[in-house]
Amino acid sequence: MVCLGNICRSPLAEGILKAKADALGLNWQVDSAGTSSYHNSEPPDRRSVEVGGNHGLDISGQRSRQITQQDLIEFDVIYVMDESNYRNVLDLCTDALQESKVVMIMNVVEQNKNINVPDPYWGNNGFENVYQMLNKACTAILEKYK
Ligand code: 4NP
């Protein structure tokens, strides 16, 4: 799960998908990262922690990190939150297999529409909307791969 800062959207996506996979007893490795290192080692934004908490998720133990080329080798699918993340992650890819792993996350709900999960960092609402979008997407991911 990849966004820009790895403090707002992708930590929620990680928490949601992990909880759903764990609930089904699936041994999935779910992780998140940012395309930037702006918030390296920081916990998620308190507004994401709060929205997660409202839905029974504790994401406070996560720490921000920047995506690495190893991630593109190690993980089967790289879900990105928006078009900017998509371009930045594609730029890191070194072959066609890696490029084929990169998916705009809302395309699992509405194929080929390239809908962005809006960056909520600069506003004060939008976090619940982000949660609802990611919850739908993670349900679809589970249906696809479980
Ligand atoms: P995220 O949100 O990409 O969902 O974690 C942002 C967090 C920080 C910044 C931008 C977006 N920033 O510019 O510091």
Backbone and ligand atoms as CSV (ligand in chain L), in Angstrom:
chain,resi,resn,atom,element,x,y,z
A,1,MET,N,N,0.851,-1.165,0.000
A,1,MET,CA,C,0.000,0.000,0.000
A,1,MET,C,C,0.897,1.228,0.000
A,2,VAL,N,N,0.757,2.067,-1.020
A,2,VAL,CA,C,1.701,3.175,-1.196
A,2,VAL,C,C,0.964,4.500,-1.395
A,3,CYS,N,N,1.388,5.516,-0.634
A,3,CYS,CA,C,0.923,6.887,-0.875
A,3,CYS,C,C,2.145,7.793,-0.864
A,4,LEU,N,N,1.956,9.073,-0.663
A,4,LEU,CA,C,3.095,9.998,-0.705
A,4,LEU,C,C,3.878,9.989,0.613
A,5,GLY,N,N,3.179,10.194,1.717
A,5,GLY,CA,C,3.872,10.367,2.993
A,5,GLY,C,C,3.925,9.127,3.868
A,6,ASN,N,N,3.098,8.136,3.547
A,6,ASN,CA,C,2.943,6.931,4.393
A,6,ASN,C,C,2.563,7.293,5.825
A,7,ILE,N,N,1.745,8.360,5.939
A,7,ILE,CA,C,1.208,8.668,7.276
A,7,ILE,C,C,-0.314,8.809,7.291
A,8,CYS,N,N,-0.951,9.029,6.124
A,8,CYS,CA,C,-2.413,9.216,6.108
A,8,CYS,C,C,-3.137,8.036,5.450
A,9,ARG,N,N,-2.985,7.911,4.123
A,9,ARG,CA,C,-3.806,6.938,3.388
A,9,ARG,C,C,-3.270,5.521,3.477
A,10,SER,N,N,-2.002,5.316,3.135
A,10,SER,CA,C,-1.508,3.930,3.077
A,10,SER,C,C,-1.470,3.228,4.444
A,11,PRO,N,N,-1.249,3.948,5.560
A,11,PRO,CA,C,-1.349,3.224,6.843
A,11,PRO,C,C,-2.760,2.703,7.108
A,12,LEU,N,N,-3.772,3.503,6.711
A,12,LEU,CA,C,-5.146,3.004,6.859
A,12,LEU,C,C,-5.368,1.795,5.959
A,13,ALA,N,N,-4.882,1.877,4.718
A,13,ALA,CA,C,-5.046,0.752,3.787
A,13,ALA,C,C,-4.376,-0.502,4.343
A,14,GLU,N,N,-3.168,-0.336,4.886
A,14,GLU,CA,C,-2.473,-1.491,5.486
A,14,GLU,C,C,-3.298,-2.080,6.628
A,15,GLY,N,N,-3.772,-1.203,7.509
A,15,GLY,CA,C,-4.517,-1.681,8.682
A,15,GLY,C,C,-5.796,-2.397,8.298
A,16,ILE,N,N,-6.497,-1.830,7.319
A,16,ILE,CA,C,-7.778,-2.419,6.900
A,16,ILE,C,C,-7.553,-3.786,6.265
A,17,LEU,N,N,-6.613,-3.857,5.305
A,17,LEU,CA,C,-6.422,-5.133,4.599
A,17,LEU,C,C,-5.876,-6.214,5.531
A,18,LYS,N,N,-4.960,-5.815,6.403
A,18,LYS,CA,C,-4.387,-6.777,7.350
A,18,LYS,C,C,-5.478,-7.362,8.256
A,19,ALA,N,N,-6.346,-6.489,8.750
A,19,ALA,CA,C,-7.414,-6.947,9.651
A,19,ALA,C,C,-8.355,-7.910,8.929
A,20,LYS,N,N,-8.680,-7.591,7.688
A,20,LYS,CA,C,-9.594,-8.456,6.935
A,20,LYS,C,C,-8.931,-9.799,6.626
A,21,ALA,N,N,-7.672,-9.769,6.247
A,21,ALA,CA,C,-6.951,-11.009,5.923
A,21,ALA,C,C,-6.784,-11.866,7.180
A,22,ASP,N,N,-6.401,-11.225,8.277
A,22,ASP,CA,C,-6.226,-11.958,9.537
A,22,ASP,C,C,-7.538,-12.602,9.991
A,23,ALA,N,N,-8.641,-11.874,9.792
A,23,ALA,CA,C,-9.942,-12.388,10.224
A,23,ALA,C,C,-10.305,-13.675,9.482
A,24,LEU,N,N,-9.779,-13.827,8.264
A,24,LEU,CA,C,-10.042,-15.047,7.489
A,24,LEU,C,C,-8.946,-16.094,7.671
A,25,GLY,N,N,-7.979,-15.780,8.535
A,25,GLY,CA,C,-6.894,-16.726,8.772
A,25,GLY,C,C,-5.907,-16.803,7.625
A,26,LEU,N,N,-5.883,-15.788,6.764
A,26,LEU,CA,C,-4.952,-15.776,5.632
A,26,LEU,C,C,-3.602,-15.253,6.117
A,27,ASN,N,N,-2.554,-15.884,5.631
A,27,ASN,CA,C,-1.226,-15.480,6.091
A,27,ASN,C,C,-0.594,-14.502,5.097
A,28,TRP,N,N,-1.268,-13.392,4.864
A,28,TRP,CA,C,-0.780,-12.418,3.893
A,28,TRP,C,C,0.220,-11.476,4.538
A,29,GLN,N,N,1.235,-11.120,3.773
A,29,GLN,CA,C,2.151,-10.077,4.227
A,29,GLN,C,C,1.657,-8.739,3.661
A,30,VAL,N,N,1.156,-7.900,4.538
A,30,VAL,CA,C,0.620,-6.598,4.127
A,30,VAL,C,C,1.509,-5.520,4.732
A,31,ASP,N,N,1.940,-4.579,3.912
A,31,ASP,CA,C,2.816,-3.525,4.418
A,31,ASP,C,C,2.484,-2.233,3.667
A,32,SER,N,N,3.050,-1.128,4.121
A,32,SER,CA,C,2.820,0.133,3.426
A,32,SER,C,C,4.094,0.959,3.418
A,33,ALA,N,N,4.132,1.916,2.491
A,33,ALA,CA,C,5.310,2.772,2.342
A,33,ALA,C,C,4.889,4.049,1.619
A,34,GLY,N,N,5.773,5.035,1.654
A,34,GLY,CA,C,5.539,6.290,0.941
A,34,GLY,C,C,6.486,6.410,-0.234
A,35,THR,N,N,6.090,7.197,-1.238
A,35,THR,CA,C,7.036,7.477,-2.310
A,35,THR,C,C,8.087,8.476,-1.823
A,36,SER,N,N,7.747,9.265,-0.808
A,36,SER,CA,C,8.696,10.222,-0.225
A,36,SER,C,C,9.245,9.685,1.092
A,37,SER,N,N,10.294,10.358,1.563
A,37,SER,CA,C,10.820,10.033,2.895
A,37,SER,C,C,10.505,11.166,3.875
A,38,TYR,N,N,9.546,12.045,3.513
A,38,TYR,CA,C,9.258,13.233,4.330
A,38,TYR,C,C,8.981,12.893,5.789
A,39,HIS,N,N,8.330,11.786,6.021
A,39,HIS,CA,C,7.876,11.476,7.391
A,39,HIS,C,C,8.509,10.199,7.925
A,40,ASN,N,N,9.704,9.904,7.410
A,40,ASN,CA,C,10.395,8.675,7.797
A,40,ASN,C,C,10.383,8.427,9.300
A,41,SER,N,N,10.009,7.204,9.696
A,41,SER,CA,C,9.995,6.748,11.101
A,41,SER,C,C,8.887,7.354,11.958
A,42,GLU,N,N,8.055,8.209,11.357
A,42,GLU,CA,C,6.961,8.798,12.148
A,42,GLU,C,C,5.764,7.851,12.200
A,43,PRO,N,N,4.985,7.928,13.280
A,43,PRO,CA,C,3.727,7.174,13.328
A,43,PRO,C,C,2.712,7.794,12.369
A,44,PRO,N,N,1.609,7.091,12.099
A,44,PRO,CA,C,0.576,7.665,11.243
A,44,PRO,C,C,0.042,8.988,11.813
A,45,ASP,N,N,-0.475,9.826,10.926
A,45,ASP,CA,C,-1.130,11.078,11.299
A,45,ASP,C,C,-2.240,10.777,12.323
A,46,ARG,N,N,-2.368,11.633,13.332
A,46,ARG,CA,C,-3.341,11.346,14.406
A,46,ARG,C,C,-4.766,11.263,13.868
A,47,ARG,N,N,-5.037,11.956,12.748
A,47,ARG,CA,C,-6.393,11.906,12.189
A,47,ARG,C,C,-6.668,10.538,11.557
A,48,SER,N,N,-5.656,9.917,10.986
A,48,SER,CA,C,-5.833,8.544,10.480
A,48,SER,C,C,-5.951,7.555,11.636
A,49,VAL,N,N,-5.152,7.777,12.678
A,49,VAL,CA,C,-5.243,6.893,13.856
A,49,VAL,C,C,-6.654,6.972,14.438
A,50,GLU,N,N,-7.201,8.197,14.478
A,50,GLU,CA,C,-8.532,8.383,15.071
A,50,GLU,C,C,-9.618,7.703,14.229
A,51,VAL,N,N,-9.561,7.908,12.920
A,51,VAL,CA,C,-10.575,7.283,12.056
A,51,VAL,C,C,-10.453,5.756,12.113
A,52,GLY,N,N,-9.228,5.252,12.109
A,52,GLY,CA,C,-9.050,3.803,12.263
A,52,GLY,C,C,-9.685,3.325,13.565
A,53,GLY,N,N,-9.397,4.051,14.634
A,53,GLY,CA,C,-9.957,3.692,15.946
A,53,GLY,C,C,-11.470,3.675,15.948
A,54,ASN,N,N,-12.071,4.616,15.216
A,54,ASN,CA,C,-13.542,4.652,15.129
A,54,ASN,C,C,-14.098,3.396,14.479
A,55,HIS,N,N,-13.239,2.710,13.715
A,55,HIS,CA,C,-13.672,1.483,13.030
A,55,HIS,C,C,-12.993,0.240,13.614
A,56,GLY,N,N,-12.481,0.370,14.821
A,56,GLY,CA,C,-11.940,-0.806,15.506
A,56,GLY,C,C,-10.538,-1.209,15.104
A,57,LEU,N,N,-9.813,-0.292,14.438
A,57,LEU,CA,C,-8.441,-0.618,14.012
A,57,LEU,C,C,-7.445,0.191,14.834
A,58,ASP,N,N,-6.371,-0.453,15.250
A,58,ASP,CA,C,-5.286,0.284,15.905
A,58,ASP,C,C,-4.087,0.321,14.962
A,59,ILE,N,N,-3.869,1.471,14.318
A,59,ILE,CA,C,-2.744,1.578,13.381
A,59,ILE,C,C,-1.591,2.381,13.983
A,60,SER,N,N,-1.682,2.670,15.280
A,60,SER,CA,C,-0.722,3.599,15.904
A,60,SER,C,C,0.695,3.043,15.968
A,61,GLY,N,N,0.842,1.738,15.842
A,61,GLY,CA,C,2.179,1.137,15.922
A,61,GLY,C,C,2.959,1.181,14.617
A,62,GLN,N,N,2.310,1.586,13.549
A,62,GLN,CA,C,3.013,1.644,12.260
A,62,GLN,C,C,4.011,2.801,12.249
A,63,ARG,N,N,5.056,2.654,11.413
A,63,ARG,CA,C,6.035,3.735,11.247
A,63,ARG,C,C,6.270,3.958,9.762
A,64,SER,N,N,6.355,5.232,9.387
A,64,SER,CA,C,6.509,5.581,7.977
A,64,SER,C,C,7.873,5.145,7.441
A,65,ARG,N,N,7.864,4.672,6.219
A,65,ARG,CA,C,9.122,4.387,5.525
A,65,ARG,C,C,8.926,4.651,4.042
A,66,GLN,N,N,10.038,4.829,3.348
A,66,GLN,CA,C,9.986,5.067,1.898
A,66,GLN,C,C,10.049,3.735,1.163
A,67,ILE,N,N,9.301,3.637,0.068
A,67,ILE,CA,C,9.324,2.419,-0.751
A,67,ILE,C,C,10.746,2.188,-1.286
A,68,THR,N,N,11.118,0.919,-1.410
A,68,THR,CA,C,12.442,0.567,-1.931
A,68,THR,C,C,12.283,-0.336,-3.159
A,69,GLN,N,N,13.361,-0.497,-3.891
A,69,GLN,CA,C,13.296,-1.386,-5.048
A,69,GLN,C,C,13.097,-2.832,-4.615
A,70,GLN,N,N,13.551,-3.161,-3.423
A,70,GLN,CA,C,13.314,-4.512,-2.896
A,70,GLN,C,C,11.808,-4.807,-2.776
A,71,ASP,N,N,11.023,-3.779,-2.418
A,71,ASP,CA,C,9.570,-3.976,-2.306
A,71,ASP,C,C,8.981,-4.430,-3.637
A,72,LEU,N,N,9.513,-3.903,-4.725
A,72,LEU,CA,C,8.980,-4.225,-6.052
A,72,LEU,C,C,9.304,-5.659,-6.448
A,73,ILE,N,N,10.326,-6.222,-5.810
A,73,ILE,CA,C,10.692,-7.619,-6.043
A,73,ILE,C,C,9.870,-8.524,-5.123
A,74,GLU,N,N,9.798,-8.109,-3.865
A,74,GLU,CA,C,9.265,-8.969,-2.809
A,74,GLU,C,C,7.740,-9.123,-2.840
A,75,PHE,N,N,7.036,-8.020,-3.146
A,75,PHE,CA,C,5.573,-8.060,-3.043
A,75,PHE,C,C,4.934,-8.427,-4.379
A,76,ASP,N,N,3.780,-9.100,-4.301
A,76,ASP,CA,C,3.083,-9.554,-5.509
A,76,ASP,C,C,2.289,-8.430,-6.163
A,77,VAL,N,N,1.740,-7.549,-5.335
A,77,VAL,CA,C,0.944,-6.434,-5.856
A,77,VAL,C,C,1.323,-5.176,-5.081
A,78,ILE,N,N,1.455,-4.076,-5.795
A,78,ILE,CA,C,1.748,-2.779,-5.171
A,78,ILE,C,C,0.544,-1.879,-5.458
A,79,TYR,N,N,-0.263,-1.606,-4.432
A,79,TYR,CA,C,-1.419,-0.735,-4.613
A,79,TYR,C,C,-1.031,0.697,-4.305
A,80,VAL,N,N,-1.309,1.584,-5.255
A,80,VAL,CA,C,-1.019,3.005,-5.053
A,80,VAL,C,C,-2.333,3.776,-4.943
A,81,MET,N,N,-2.268,4.907,-4.248
A,81,MET,CA,C,-3.491,5.646,-3.913
A,81,MET,C,C,-3.932,6.618,-5.006
A,82,ASP,N,N,-2.965,7.174,-5.749
A,82,ASP,CA,C,-3.349,8.155,-6.777
A,82,ASP,C,C,-2.385,8.122,-7.970
A,83,GLU,N,N,-2.727,8.928,-8.955
A,83,GLU,CA,C,-1.963,8.927,-10.221
A,83,GLU,C,C,-0.521,9.365,-10.023
A,84,SER,N,N,-0.314,10.289,-9.091
A,84,SER,CA,C,1.035,10.761,-8.830
A,84,SER,C,C,1.879,9.631,-8.229
A,85,ASN,N,N,1.306,8.922,-7.267
A,85,ASN,CA,C,2.005,7.759,-6.707
A,85,ASN,C,C,2.297,6.743,-7.807
A,86,TYR,N,N,1.320,6.568,-8.687
A,86,TYR,CA,C,1.455,5.578,-9.765
A,86,TYR,C,C,2.674,5.893,-10.627
A,87,ARG,N,N,2.771,7.154,-11.037
A,87,ARG,CA,C,3.913,7.554,-11.882
A,87,ARG,C,C,5.233,7.389,-11.120
A,88,ASN,N,N,5.239,7.791,-9.861
A,88,ASN,CA,C,6.488,7.723,-9.090
A,88,ASN,C,C,6.936,6.281,-8.860
A,89,VAL,N,N,5.994,5.386,-8.634
A,89,VAL,CA,C,6.378,3.984,-8.412
A,89,VAL,C,C,6.804,3.349,-9.739
A,90,LEU,N,N,6.096,3.680,-10.815
A,90,LEU,CA,C,6.514,3.125,-12.122
A,90,LEU,C,C,7.945,3.535,-12.457
A,91,ASP,N,N,8.306,4.752,-12.071
A,91,ASP,CA,C,9.678,5.227,-12.326
A,91,ASP,C,C,10.733,4.398,-11.591
A,92,LEU,N,N,10.326,3.756,-10.501
A,92,LEU,CA,C,11.274,2.934,-9.739
A,92,LEU,C,C,11.432,1.528,-10.320
A,93,CYS,N,N,10.465,1.123,-11.144
A,93,CYS,CA,C,10.475,-0.247,-11.658
A,93,CYS,C,C,11.629,-0.448,-12.627
A,94,THR,N,N,12.192,-1.646,-12.582
A,94,THR,CA,C,13.329,-1.932,-13.464
A,94,THR,C,C,12.983,-2.961,-14.543
A,95,ASP,N,N,11.781,-3.517,-14.502
A,95,ASP,CA,C,11.384,-4.436,-15.574
A,95,ASP,C,C,9.858,-4.507,-15.684
A,96,ALA,N,N,9.400,-5.197,-16.715
A,96,ALA,CA,C,7.969,-5.241,-17.014
A,96,ALA,C,C,7.186,-6.006,-15.942
A,97,LEU,N,N,7.821,-7.003,-15.322
A,97,LEU,CA,C,7.131,-7.743,-14.261
A,97,LEU,C,C,6.808,-6.789,-13.109
A,98,GLN,N,N,7.785,-5.997,-12.718
A,98,GLN,CA,C,7.551,-5.043,-11.625
A,98,GLN,C,C,6.465,-4.041,-12.020
A,99,GLU,N,N,6.522,-3.539,-13.236
A,99,GLU,CA,C,5.501,-2.571,-13.684
A,99,GLU,C,C,4.102,-3.169,-13.622
A,100,SER,N,N,4.023,-4.466,-13.930
A,100,SER,CA,C,2.702,-5.116,-13.970
A,100,SER,C,C,2.103,-5.286,-12.575
A,101,LYS,N,N,2.917,-5.123,-11.546
A,101,LYS,CA,C,2.426,-5.280,-10.166
A,101,LYS,C,C,1.760,-4.015,-9.634
A,102,VAL,N,N,1.959,-2.894,-10.312
A,102,VAL,CA,C,1.527,-1.603,-9.771
A,102,VAL,C,C,0.086,-1.311,-10.203
A,103,VAL,N,N,-0.805,-1.150,-9.232
A,103,VAL,CA,C,-2.238,-1.019,-9.500
A,103,VAL,C,C,-2.788,0.178,-8.720
A,104,MET,N,N,-3.544,1.026,-9.387
A,104,MET,CA,C,-4.261,2.074,-8.657
A,104,MET,C,C,-5.382,1.413,-7.866
A,105,ILE,N,N,-5.375,1.613,-6.562
A,105,ILE,CA,C,-6.188,0.759,-5.693
A,105,ILE,C,C,-7.680,0.827,-6.006
A,106,MET,N,N,-8.204,1.979,-6.398
A,106,MET,CA,C,-9.646,2.042,-6.631
A,106,MET,C,C,-10.062,1.323,-7.919
A,107,ASN,N,N,-9.085,0.945,-8.758
A,107,ASN,CA,C,-9.424,0.153,-9.939
A,107,ASN,C,C,-9.896,-1.259,-9.578
A,108,VAL,N,N,-9.665,-1.691,-8.346
A,108,VAL,CA,C,-10.208,-2.993,-7.938
A,108,VAL,C,C,-11.707,-2.888,-7.684
A,109,VAL,N,N,-12.199,-1.658,-7.497
A,109,VAL,CA,C,-13.638,-1.438,-7.282
A,109,VAL,C,C,-14.301,-1.005,-8.587
A,110,GLU,N,N,-13.681,-0.030,-9.261
A,110,GLU,CA,C,-14.212,0.459,-10.540
A,110,GLU,C,C,-13.093,0.419,-11.562
A,111,GLN,N,N,-13.097,-0.692,-12.320
A,111,GLN,CA,C,-12.016,-0.990,-13.255
A,111,GLN,C,C,-11.756,0.122,-14.256
A,112,ASN,N,N,-10.483,0.414,-14.459
A,112,ASN,CA,C,-10.042,1.340,-15.516
A,112,ASN,C,C,-10.464,2.796,-15.327
A,113,LYS,N,N,-11.064,3.118,-14.190
A,113,LYS,CA,C,-11.496,4.515,-14.014
A,113,LYS,C,C,-10.398,5.400,-13.447
A,114,ASN,N,N,-9.360,4.763,-12.894
A,114,ASN,CA,C,-8.237,5.523,-12.327
A,114,ASN,C,C,-8.675,6.588,-11.326
A,115,ILE,N,N,-9.577,6.211,-10.442
A,115,ILE,CA,C,-10.050,7.136,-9.403
A,115,ILE,C,C,-8.964,7.274,-8.331
A,116,ASN,N,N,-8.671,8.508,-7.955
A,116,ASN,CA,C,-7.684,8.767,-6.907
A,116,ASN,C,C,-8.320,8.657,-5.523
A,117,VAL,N,N,-7.587,8.106,-4.568
A,117,VAL,CA,C,-7.961,8.265,-3.158
A,117,VAL,C,C,-7.409,9.634,-2.764
A,118,PRO,N,N,-8.276,10.618,-2.482
A,118,PRO,CA,C,-7.789,11.987,-2.307
A,118,PRO,C,C,-6.866,12.129,-1.103
A,119,ASP,N,N,-5.821,12.934,-1.295
A,119,ASP,CA,C,-4.867,13.188,-0.224
A,119,ASP,C,C,-5.550,14.057,0.840
A,120,PRO,N,N,-5.721,13.550,2.058
A,120,PRO,CA,C,-6.471,14.306,3.069
A,120,PRO,C,C,-5.585,15.171,3.956
A,121,TYR,N,N,-4.276,15.188,3.689
A,121,TYR,CA,C,-3.310,15.754,4.639
A,121,TYR,C,C,-3.558,17.230,4.933
A,122,TRP,N,N,-3.886,18.013,3.891
A,122,TRP,CA,C,-3.965,19.468,4.064
A,122,TRP,C,C,-5.338,19.937,4.515
A,123,GLY,N,N,-6.323,19.067,4.468
A,123,GLY,CA,C,-7.661,19.470,4.911
A,123,GLY,C,C,-7.910,18.962,6.310
A,124,ASN,N,N,-9.110,19.178,6.818
A,124,ASN,CA,C,-9.358,18.620,8.145
A,124,ASN,C,C,-10.418,17.556,8.153
A,125,ASN,N,N,-11.096,17.432,7.015
A,125,ASN,CA,C,-11.962,16.262,6.918
A,125,ASN,C,C,-11.456,15.452,5.753
A,126,GLY,N,N,-12.204,14.474,5.361
A,126,GLY,CA,C,-11.727,13.664,4.260
A,126,GLY,C,C,-11.161,12.347,4.734
A,127,PHE,N,N,-10.859,12.255,6.020
A,127,PHE,CA,C,-10.277,11.007,6.520
A,127,PHE,C,C,-11.301,9.873,6.562
A,128,GLU,N,N,-12.546,10.200,6.947
A,128,GLU,CA,C,-13.593,9.165,6.944
A,128,GLU,C,C,-13.881,8.717,5.508
A,129,ASN,N,N,-13.889,9.669,4.578
A,129,ASN,CA,C,-14.081,9.313,3.161
A,129,ASN,C,C,-12.971,8.380,2.673
A,130,VAL,N,N,-11.730,8.698,3.050
A,130,VAL,CA,C,-10.599,7.840,2.689
A,130,VAL,C,C,-10.816,6.442,3.260
A,131,TYR,N,N,-11.230,6.377,4.524
A,131,TYR,CA,C,-11.480,5.065,5.145
A,131,TYR,C,C,-12.528,4.296,4.335
A,132,GLN,N,N,-13.633,4.954,3.996
A,132,GLN,CA,C,-14.727,4.264,3.292
A,132,GLN,C,C,-14.274,3.764,1.917
A,133,MET,N,N,-13.512,4.579,1.216
A,133,MET,CA,C,-13.008,4.157,-0.105
A,133,MET,C,C,-12.081,2.948,0.044
A,134,LEU,N,N,-11.170,3.038,1.018
A,134,LEU,CA,C,-10.196,1.949,1.184
A,134,LEU,C,C,-10.860,0.683,1.707
A,135,ASN,N,N,-11.891,0.848,2.512
A,135,ASN,CA,C,-12.594,-0.331,3.020
A,135,ASN,C,C,-13.254,-1.090,1.869
A,136,LYS,N,N,-13.852,-0.350,0.947
A,136,LYS,CA,C,-14.455,-0.987,-0.245
A,136,LYS,C,C,-13.385,-1.698,-1.065
A,137,ALA,N,N,-12.270,-0.996,-1.272
A,137,ALA,CA,C,-11.203,-1.570,-2.095
A,137,ALA,C,C,-10.644,-2.840,-1.443
A,138,CYS,N,N,-10.450,-2.798,-0.131
A,138,CYS,CA,C,-9.863,-3.968,0.548
A,138,CYS,C,C,-10.820,-5.154,0.544
A,139,THR,N,N,-12.108,-4.877,0.620
A,139,THR,CA,C,-13.090,-5.963,0.500
A,139,THR,C,C,-12.957,-6.611,-0.884
A,140,ALA,N,N,-12.805,-5.786,-1.906
A,140,ALA,CA,C,-12.663,-6.309,-3.275
A,140,ALA,C,C,-11.350,-7.091,-3.435
A,141,ILE,N,N,-10.278,-6.610,-2.806
A,141,ILE,CA,C,-8.993,-7.320,-2.877
A,141,ILE,C,C,-9.121,-8.693,-2.240
A,142,LEU,N,N,-9.813,-8.737,-1.114
A,142,LEU,CA,C,-9.997,-10.005,-0.432
A,142,LEU,C,C,-10.786,-10.987,-1.290
A,143,GLU,N,N,-11.851,-10.490,-1.914
A,143,GLU,CA,C,-12.664,-11.344,-2.791
A,143,GLU,C,C,-11.835,-11.884,-3.945
A,144,LYS,N,N,-10.911,-11.050,-4.433
A,144,LYS,CA,C,-10.108,-11.441,-5.598
A,144,LYS,C,C,-9.073,-12.515,-5.261
A,145,TYR,N,N,-8.456,-12.428,-4.094
A,145,TYR,CA,C,-7.288,-13.285,-3.822
A,145,TYR,C,C,-7.472,-14.289,-2.697
A,146,LYS,N,N,-8.566,-14.253,-1.962
A,146,LYS,CA,C,-8.672,-15.114,-0.772
A,146,LYS,C,C,-8.743,-16.587,-1.152
L,1,4NP,P1,P,-0.347,10.553,2.616
L,1,4NP,O1,O,-0.622,12.097,2.959
L,1,4NP,O2,O,0.398,10.549,1.309
L,1,4NP,O3,O,-1.717,9.973,2.503
L,1,4NP,O4,O,0.452,9.994,3.772
L,1,4NP,C1,C,0.382,13.060,2.968
L,1,4NP,C2,C,1.190,13.192,4.067
L,1,4NP,C3,C,2.170,14.166,4.111
L,1,4NP,C4,C,2.339,14.997,3.025
L,1,4NP,C5,C,1.550,14.852,1.913
L,1,4NP,C6,C,0.571,13.866,1.879
L,1,4NP,N1,N,3.343,16.036,3.051
L,1,4NP,O5,O,3.454,16.781,2.082
L,1,4NP,O6,O,4.081,16.134,4.056
